[in-house]
Amino acid sequence: MSATPMNPKTGQVPVRTILATIGLVLVTALALLLLYQIQHVLVWIVVAVFFTVALYPVTAWVERKVARGHRTVATILVFFVLVLLLAGLLAAFAVPLATEGASFATQLPQLITDARSGQGTVGRLLERTHALAWIQGHQEQIAGYASGLTGSASSVLTGLATGLAGVVTVFVLALLMVLEGPKVVSGVLNLVDDDETRERVRSVSADCAKSITGYISGNLLISIICGALTYVTLKVMGVPFAGLIALFVGLVDLIPLVGATVGAVVALVAAAVHSIPALIVVAIFFVLYQQLENHVLQPVILSRTVKLNPLVVLVAILVGVELAGILGALLAIPVAGIIQVIVRDVWSHRRGRPKVVPTVGEEERPA
């Protein structure tokens, strides 16, 4: 590394160099501040990119087989089907919740009476766990906590509005990315003059996209396994709405490491309301399943779909969670796959043996 230029006569650093260094530091600080201020937008863009990569091959297939080369028609058809699927999922949750919500509101006075007297399913549960005595002894603390919750209602509404805006933004961004993707890719590649370099960039980009697609498909497979096993367990124990709860568990299980825990809370509450034996069995199931998913299913399945070593998969998830929480857990594996693709290509190029055919995975299968 070259030394800082100095005036040969005085031995001092020129004022121009000092000002340039200060300016560079200020620009870097402003850039970091800007990134911090728009972090929500960056998250939306990253999520939109994931949806784009997942829907891109589907759109290309529809464009070839159905839309007869019309990209706009193919994109509209794919996103229309996506909207129908999302609407079906919302209906699957909303209809039972609305029905049971009305029934629960009708039964709520009787449930409160039974709970206070230690009768009924809820009352017996509170009596056995001594929760009723604890509630009676901490009424002032509970009332204070409840008043604090009502005071934060505005922040909750703000969070809901931000989340809704995020969903709409991600949907629109993904739609535009899928629609304009070929033009953007061609425009970027046309900036490269050398044909060999252009083909190299194209092959590396294809491998990176395959890593992201493999991660999404592998994660979906794990979620399907989680939802199916949860449904079987709840159904065997006679817990009501086993299918609805299993669907929710499968959806939140898309979040690595913590998703199964979030779904387990809902399943445990439903099992506790049903019976104590169901609560015990469901609790044991989720303890065992979470260990199975974190240490067996995720490393093995994702190592095959993303073409990463199982140890690398586990380490990447742990590091991602430590650095960026849930978002880090979601991005850790595809980022690790992209890094592997780039490092492999750079290594091959440095050794003077660039790939003739784009490949993916440790087996270097043709892409």
Salt bridges, closest charged atoms under 4 A:
GLU63 OE1 - ARG71 NH1 2.92
GLU180 OE1 - LYS183 NZ 3.75
ASP195 OD1 - ARG198 NH1 2.66
GLU199 OE1 - ARG202 NE 3.81
ASP207 OD2 - LYS355 NZ 3.92
ASP345 OD2 - ARG200 NE 2.63
